[in-house]
Amino acid sequence: MKLSLDEQLQQLRSKATELVLREDWQEYINLYSHLISLCRHHLLSGSDDVASGSLQRTLCLAHSNRAEALFRTRDLSGALHDCDSALDLDPAHVKSLLCKTRVLLDLHRYSPASDCLKLALAGQTTGTAAAEAARELLERCRKLEAQSRSGKLDISDWVLNGFSEKCPDLAEYVGPVEIRRSDNGGRGLFATKSLEAGTPLVVTRAVAIERGILPESGDVHGESARMVMWKDFVDMILKIADKCSRTLYLIYQLSTGTEQSEPQIPDAGLFKPDAADELFDRESKELDIDRILKILDVNCLTEEEFSSKIQGKQNNYYGVGLWLLPSFVNHSCAPNARRLHIGDRVVIHASRDVKAGEEITYAYFDVLSPLDNRRKMAKRWGFECGCERCKFEVASCFSQEMRDLEMAMKGGANIEGVVVRLEEGLRKWMVKRKEKGFLRASLWQAYSSVYESERLMRRCGRRIPAAAAVAESGLLDSEKHFAFYGAYHSNPTNVFIHALFVWPIFYTSLILFHFTTPLLNLPSWLGGDVLVLNLGFVFAAIFGLFYVFMDRKAGSLAAVLCILCWIGSAHLARRLGFSLAWKVC
Ligand SMILES: C[S@@+](CC[C@H](N)C(=O)[O-])C[C@H]1O[C@@H](n2cnc3c(N)ncnc32)[C@H](O)[C@@H]1O
C-alpha cells in the first residue's frame, strides 16, 4: 500500500527519534537527506499553498536537524550550509540561528556569531531558560571577539586554581607576524613590529591532537603504544582534511621537508579564521596521503613537557598535535619566543623583546645543553641547526676548551671546577655578554648543580657570579640587556678601553670644534658663538653619560634633547642680548 506524504514524513520522524537516542549521527544525517529531497520534490510539483507552507516549515526543520547532526560529526562547513538553507526558508528560525552561532563560534568567526545570536535573542521571550542561555552565549561571543582583536588573554584564575578547572576559553589570534624567507633556506615567522617580552603572537587551536599515557619507560609495549597513538592521530587528520577543503589547503602550505630552493611563501592572513573562502579554491582538493604524512613528520609538535607538568599530568603523559601557523616557526637554540599548551590550543608569546623584522623562534628541544647534544637532538628532528648560537659555538676559537669542559661536566666529578674554569675562560676570551649567556647555557647542568648546593657555592666563593646574574645573561634575558652598550658596560675591560680611547676622541673633537667654529662664521641659529657652544659641550657630555650608563634608547633621546637645547639656547642667548662672551679668535 502506497503511503501518503504525511505518513511517510511521520514514519521518517519517528525513525529519526530512534537514531537520536542511539546517537547514530551518520544514519540520522542520511535519513534527513532523504526527508529533505522528499520535501523538495513535493514542493516543486505541488500547487496547494497551505500544504506548501507546512512543507516549507518541515523542510526548514529538516535542514536545521541535519545541521545539528553535521555539527556533532564536526562537519562544520556542511552544518553551516544547512543552517543557511533553513534560514533562507525562515530567517527568524531560532533553532537554526542558535546552531549557526555555535558553528560560527567553532569556526572562530566571532563577530558574525554575535550578529546571529542577536537575531535569535530578538525572537525569544525574555526571562526563559533558553533566552538566558542565549544571553550567556552572547557574552562569550563578545569576550572571544575582543580577545581575537587584542590577543590579550587572562589565564590567571586557571593558574591560581592549580589548573584544576576547565581550560580557559581562548579565541584564535594572529598577531603582528608574517611569513617570510628565513636564513635557514625555508620559511619562517617574522615580527612585523617591535614587541615587548610577553606579547602574544599566535593563539590557535590544533587541527587535531592525540593524548595518552604511555607505559612506563623501558616497557616493551611503550613503542607500540606510541605507534598506535600516532596511527589514530594520522587517521584523525586525514578525516578532517577530507571533510574540510580549507583545512586541507592550509595543511598543504606546510613544509614536507623536500621543498625546492624557492619555497612558496603563503600569506599569514590565510591562517586567520575570517580569511575569505575564495582564497582556498586555488589548489587541488585531492587527499594526497603521502604528502600529508611527510607534512606531519616535519610539523607535528609534542605537547611541551613544561605545559604537561604544570597541568599536573603524569610523567609518561604523551600528546602530539598539529597546529597550522605555528608550523612556520623555526627552532633556535637562543629563542625569542615560547609556546604554551592550554587545552588543545597553543599560545606563542615573545619571551624577550623582539625587534621589528626579527625572526620568531622557539626551542624545539631542551637548549640548556652542550652543542653536541643539541646537534644530536636537531638531527632527530631531521635538520642541522643553523641558529646564531650554534654558529657562534662552532666557529669560536675556544671550541676545544668548551668540549673539554663538557666532557668534565658529563664525567660529573668536580662540577664546581667546571663552572670556575668556564668563568675564567669567559674573562680570558673576552666574549660579549650575549655570548657569555650562550656558553653558560651550554654548561647549564653544571651551573644548576652548583647553585643548588650550598657546599659547592661556598667552595666556589666569589669566583662565580650570583645565580640571578647568570640567569640574566642567559637565554631568558631580554633583548635590551643584550644591546651593545649594555654588554659593553657589563665588561670592565671594555669600559676601560672605552674610557682610554673612545671618549677622549669624542671630547677632543668637541674641543676642536669649540675652537674652530668662530672661524667658520656659523649662522646664528646654530649658535656660532662660544658661549652657546660651551652649552652644547655640556649637553653632549650628558648625552654621553646616558649612552654609557643607561641604554641605547635613553642615549638617543638624550642626544635629540641636547641638539634641541643647543639650538634653543642659541636663540635665547641672542634674544637676551648676549654678545660673544669669550672669543678665542
Ligand atoms: C616546523 S618546520 C619550520 C618551518 C619551515 N622552515 C618551513 O619552511 O615551513 C621545521 C623545519 O624547518 C627547518 N628548521 C627549523 N629550524 C631550523 C634551524 N634552526 N636550522 C635549520 N633548519 C631549521 C627544518 O627543516 C625543520 O624540519
The ligand as a Gaussian input file, in Angstrom:
#p B3LYP/6-31G(d) Opt

LIG

0 1
 C       58.108000      23.142000      11.510000
 S       59.109000      23.409000      10.165000
 C       59.511000      25.111000      10.306000
 C       59.101000      25.898000       9.075000
 C       59.861000      25.534000       7.833000
 N       61.151000      26.198000       7.845000
 C       59.079000      25.904000       6.582000
 O       59.695000      26.373000       5.619000
 O       57.870000      25.685000       6.547000
 C       60.536000      22.578000      10.689000
 C       61.611000      22.508000       9.639000
 O       62.244000      23.784000       9.458000
 C       63.651000      23.641000       9.338000
 N       64.299000      24.284000      10.513000
 C       63.693000      24.691000      11.634000
 N       64.589000      25.267000      12.478000
 C       65.778000      25.210000      11.889000
 C       67.101000      25.624000      12.266000
 N       67.356000      26.214000      13.416000
 N       68.113000      25.387000      11.408000
 C       67.888000      24.785000      10.208000
 N       66.663000      24.363000       9.783000
 C       65.612000      24.574000      10.613000
 C       63.929000      22.152000       9.345000
 O       63.967000      21.724000       8.026000
 C       62.739000      21.577000      10.052000
 O       62.481000      20.262000       9.680000

